């Protein structure tokens, strides 16, 4: 089974990856980019010259490099089980997050969707900020697949100080129990510095990806290059949109036209093995 890696932080590696995905030489891609500055013209020529059908062209075995920032007072579970979602962490008694919350008198039951502070137990409203994190966002891993600079990732939210979920729990406790738990501050004092974790994720394992759009007007200009026939705009396959995402964002990156952060979400049943993680510690 093939494995193609896309690294949006490394233009040379990204070009190589796109070349492998579509079986078009790197030189040919560069020449086409030079010939057609307009993206729609570029894509039309790309599909026509190299007989690529964007609605059926497989992206199986394609992996995207991701990075995230975290502060880990205890890496034992990370080292044994790998990187896992918030939901999985909250289900495991051995996770440091669960042990930390337990020390503060807090227990979150993911299955029953209840929150316990000392002896008091309440239902977590799915419309609350905490409920939204656990239900709507599904407690999944979120990571950057591109950022203009490392500082954009490091300074994002509170992640270099403590997990974002602790900020949400602090707010939940204040609103529902009238107490100030200060969980974030307590976590931040447990260890100095923070980690940047890099890894690759299979495109088939993502739930969302910034830059991706299912706006039919963005794909309709390429109808003549479809393999299939789609009588309705809502019948376009997801693969069509994914191929256009890759080629649109990929070309923008190669042209040096990406200026902000781009993130993706990973299915919460996916665990990234520790051996596949590259961890860099920052003492800041």
C-alpha positions as CSV (number, residue, x, y, z in Angstrom):
1,X,0.0,0.0,0.0
2,X,1.4,3.4,-0.9
3,X,2.2,6.1,1.6
4,X,2.5,9.7,0.3
5,X,3.5,12.4,2.8
6,X,2.4,16.1,2.4
7,X,4.4,18.6,4.4
8,X,3.0,22.1,4.0
9,X,5.8,23.5,6.1
10,X,8.4,22.3,3.5
11,X,7.6,23.5,-0.1
12,X,10.1,21.0,-1.6
13,X,8.6,18.1,0.2
14,X,5.0,19.3,-0.6
15,X,5.8,19.5,-4.3
16,X,7.3,16.0,-4.2
17,X,4.1,14.7,-2.4
18,X,1.7,16.3,-4.9
19,X,3.8,14.9,-7.7
20,X,3.5,11.4,-6.2
21,X,-0.3,11.8,-5.6
22,X,-1.1,12.7,-9.2
23,X,1.9,11.0,-10.9
24,X,2.9,14.2,-12.6
25,X,6.6,15.2,-12.5
26,X,7.7,18.0,-10.2
27,X,9.2,19.8,-13.2
28,X,5.9,19.6,-15.1
29,X,4.0,21.1,-12.1
30,X,6.4,24.0,-11.8
31,X,6.2,24.6,-15.6
32,X,2.4,24.6,-15.5
33,X,2.4,27.0,-12.5
34,X,4.6,29.4,-14.5
35,X,2.4,29.1,-17.6
36,X,-0.9,29.6,-15.7
37,X,-0.9,32.2,-13.0
38,X,-4.7,32.0,-12.6
39,X,-5.6,29.0,-10.4
40,X,-8.7,28.0,-12.4
41,X,-6.7,28.0,-15.6
42,X,-4.0,26.0,-13.9
43,X,-6.4,23.3,-12.7
44,X,-8.1,23.0,-16.0
45,X,-4.8,22.6,-17.8
46,X,-3.6,20.2,-15.1
47,X,-6.7,17.9,-15.4
48,X,-6.7,18.0,-19.2
49,X,-3.0,17.5,-19.9
50,X,-2.5,14.6,-17.4
51,X,-5.9,12.9,-17.7
52,X,-6.8,13.5,-14.1
53,X,-10.4,13.0,-13.0
54,X,-10.8,15.0,-9.7
55,X,-14.0,13.3,-8.7
56,X,-12.5,9.8,-8.6
57,X,-8.7,10.3,-8.2
58,X,-7.8,8.3,-5.1
59,X,-6.3,10.0,-2.0
60,X,-5.9,6.7,-0.2
61,X,-2.5,6.4,1.6
62,X,-2.0,10.2,1.6
63,X,-0.8,11.6,5.0
64,X,-0.5,15.2,6.1
65,X,2.1,16.5,8.5
66,X,0.6,18.1,11.6
67,X,1.9,20.0,14.6
68,X,0.4,20.8,18.0
69,X,1.5,22.4,21.2
70,X,1.1,20.8,24.6
71,X,2.3,20.9,28.2
72,X,2.7,17.4,29.6
73,X,3.6,17.0,33.3
74,X,3.5,13.2,32.8
75,X,4.2,11.5,29.5
76,X,3.7,7.9,30.6
77,X,0.4,7.3,28.8
78,X,1.6,9.2,25.8
79,X,4.7,6.9,25.6
80,X,2.6,3.7,26.0
81,X,-0.6,4.5,24.1
82,X,0.4,7.4,21.9
83,X,-1.5,10.7,21.2
84,X,-5.2,10.3,21.8
85,X,-8.4,12.4,21.9
86,X,-9.8,14.2,24.9
87,X,-12.7,11.7,25.0
88,X,-10.3,8.8,25.2
89,X,-8.2,10.5,27.9
90,X,-11.2,11.2,30.0
91,X,-12.2,7.5,29.8
92,X,-8.9,6.3,31.2
93,X,-8.3,6.3,34.9
94,X,-4.6,6.1,34.4
95,X,-4.4,9.3,32.3
96,X,-2.7,12.2,34.0
97,X,-5.6,14.5,33.1
98,X,-8.1,12.2,34.9
99,X,-5.8,11.9,38.0
100,X,-5.3,15.7,38.0
101,X,-9.0,16.4,37.9
102,X,-9.6,13.7,40.6
103,X,-7.2,15.5,42.8
104,X,-9.4,18.6,42.5
105,X,-12.5,16.6,43.3
106,X,-13.7,16.5,39.7
107,X,-15.0,13.6,37.7
108,X,-16.4,13.7,34.2
109,X,-18.4,10.7,33.0
110,X,-18.2,10.8,29.2
111,X,-20.8,8.1,28.6
112,X,-23.4,9.6,31.0
113,X,-22.4,13.1,30.2
114,X,-22.3,14.1,33.9
115,X,-19.9,16.4,35.9
116,X,-19.1,15.7,39.5
117,X,-17.5,18.3,41.8
118,X,-16.9,16.7,45.2
119,X,-20.3,15.2,46.2
120,X,-22.5,17.2,43.7
121,X,-23.3,15.7,40.3
122,X,-25.0,17.6,37.5
123,X,-25.8,16.8,33.9
124,X,-23.6,18.5,31.3
125,X,-25.8,20.5,28.9
126,X,-24.8,19.7,25.4
127,X,-25.2,23.4,24.5
128,X,-22.8,24.6,27.2
129,X,-19.2,25.3,26.3
130,X,-18.1,22.0,27.9
131,X,-20.9,20.1,26.3
132,X,-20.0,21.6,22.9
133,X,-16.3,20.5,23.4
134,X,-17.4,16.9,24.2
135,X,-20.4,16.5,21.9
136,X,-20.2,18.9,18.9
137,X,-16.4,18.9,18.7
138,X,-16.4,15.3,19.9
139,X,-13.3,15.8,22.0
140,X,-11.1,15.2,19.0
141,X,-7.5,16.0,18.5
142,X,-7.0,19.4,16.7
143,X,-3.7,20.3,15.1
144,X,-2.1,22.7,12.7
145,X,-1.2,21.5,9.2
146,X,0.3,24.9,8.4
147,X,1.2,28.1,10.2
148,X,3.1,31.1,8.9
149,X,5.5,30.9,11.9
150,X,6.1,28.8,15.0
151,X,5.0,31.7,17.2
152,X,1.5,31.6,15.6
153,X,1.2,28.1,17.0
154,X,3.0,28.6,20.3
155,X,0.9,31.7,21.1
156,X,-2.4,30.2,20.1
157,X,-4.9,30.3,23.0
158,X,-3.5,28.9,26.2
159,X,-2.0,25.7,24.9
160,X,1.6,26.4,25.9
161,X,0.5,26.8,29.5
162,X,-2.2,24.2,29.9
163,X,-4.8,22.2,27.9
164,X,-7.7,24.3,26.6
165,X,-10.2,21.9,28.2
166,X,-9.1,23.2,31.6
167,X,-10.1,26.7,30.7
168,X,-13.5,25.3,29.7
169,X,-13.8,23.3,32.9
170,X,-12.8,26.4,35.0
171,X,-15.6,28.3,33.4
172,X,-18.1,25.4,33.8
173,X,-17.3,25.2,37.5
174,X,-17.7,29.0,38.1
175,X,-21.0,29.0,36.3
176,X,-22.6,25.8,37.7
177,X,-21.0,25.6,41.2
178,X,-20.0,29.1,42.0
179,X,-16.4,28.2,42.7
180,X,-13.0,29.3,41.3
181,X,-11.1,26.1,40.5
182,X,-8.0,27.8,38.8
183,X,-7.2,24.5,37.1
184,X,-5.2,26.1,34.4
185,X,-2.8,27.9,36.8
186,X,-2.3,24.8,38.8
187,X,-1.5,22.7,35.7
188,X,1.0,25.3,34.4
189,X,3.0,25.2,37.6
190,X,3.5,21.4,37.4
191,X,6.2,21.5,34.8
192,X,8.4,24.1,33.0
193,X,8.3,24.7,29.3
194,X,6.1,23.0,26.7
195,X,6.3,20.6,23.8
196,X,5.7,20.8,20.1
197,X,4.6,17.5,18.7
198,X,4.9,16.7,15.0
199,X,3.3,13.7,13.3
200,X,1.5,12.6,10.1
201,X,-2.2,11.8,9.9
202,X,-4.0,9.9,7.2
203,X,-6.4,12.1,5.2
204,X,-9.1,9.4,5.7
205,X,-8.9,10.0,9.5
206,X,-9.7,13.7,9.5
207,X,-13.1,15.2,10.4
208,X,-12.5,18.7,9.1
209,X,-9.7,20.6,7.4
210,X,-9.4,24.4,7.0
211,X,-9.4,25.5,3.4
212,X,-11.8,22.7,2.4
213,X,-15.1,23.8,1.0
214,X,-18.1,22.0,-0.4
215,X,-19.3,25.1,-2.2
216,X,-20.6,23.7,-5.6
217,X,-19.6,26.9,-7.4
218,X,-16.0,26.2,-6.7
219,X,-16.1,22.8,-8.4
220,X,-18.5,23.5,-11.3
221,X,-15.9,25.1,-13.6
222,X,-14.3,21.6,-13.9
223,X,-17.3,19.6,-14.8
224,X,-15.8,18.6,-18.2
225,X,-13.1,16.7,-16.3
226,X,-15.4,14.6,-14.1
227,X,-15.4,10.8,-14.7
228,X,-18.9,10.5,-13.3
229,X,-22.2,12.2,-14.0
230,X,-23.8,14.2,-11.2
231,X,-27.4,15.4,-11.9
232,X,-27.5,17.5,-8.7
233,X,-24.9,19.7,-7.0
234,X,-25.4,17.9,-3.7
235,X,-24.5,14.6,-5.4
236,X,-20.8,15.6,-5.9
237,X,-18.5,13.2,-4.1
238,X,-16.4,14.3,-1.2
239,X,-13.3,13.1,-3.1
240,X,-13.9,15.8,-5.7
241,X,-13.8,18.5,-3.0
242,X,-10.8,16.9,-1.3
243,X,-8.8,16.9,-4.5
244,X,-9.6,20.5,-5.1
245,X,-8.7,21.4,-1.5
246,X,-5.3,19.7,-2.0
247,X,-4.5,21.4,-5.3
248,X,-5.8,24.8,-4.3
249,X,-4.1,25.0,-0.9
250,X,-1.1,23.2,-2.2
251,X,-0.5,25.6,-5.1
252,X,-1.1,28.6,-2.7
253,X,1.6,27.2,-0.4
254,X,4.0,26.6,-3.3
255,X,3.5,30.2,-4.5
256,X,4.1,31.5,-0.9
257,X,0.5,32.8,-0.6
258,X,-0.5,31.1,2.7
259,X,-0.4,33.7,5.5
260,X,-2.4,32.3,8.4
261,X,-2.9,29.2,10.4
262,X,-4.7,26.1,8.9
263,X,-6.0,23.4,11.2
264,X,-7.6,20.0,11.0
265,X,-9.5,17.7,13.3
266,X,-8.8,14.0,13.8
267,X,-11.4,11.3,14.4
268,X,-11.5,10.6,18.2
269,X,-11.0,6.9,17.7
270,X,-7.7,7.5,16.1
271,X,-4.5,7.2,18.2
272,X,-1.1,8.3,16.9
273,X,1.6,5.8,18.1
274,X,4.4,7.3,20.2
275,X,7.0,6.1,17.8
276,X,5.4,8.3,15.1
277,X,5.7,11.4,17.2
278,X,8.5,13.9,16.9
279,X,8.7,15.9,20.2
280,X,10.6,19.1,20.6
281,X,10.7,20.6,24.1
282,X,10.8,24.4,24.6
283,X,12.0,25.8,27.9
284,X,10.1,29.1,27.8
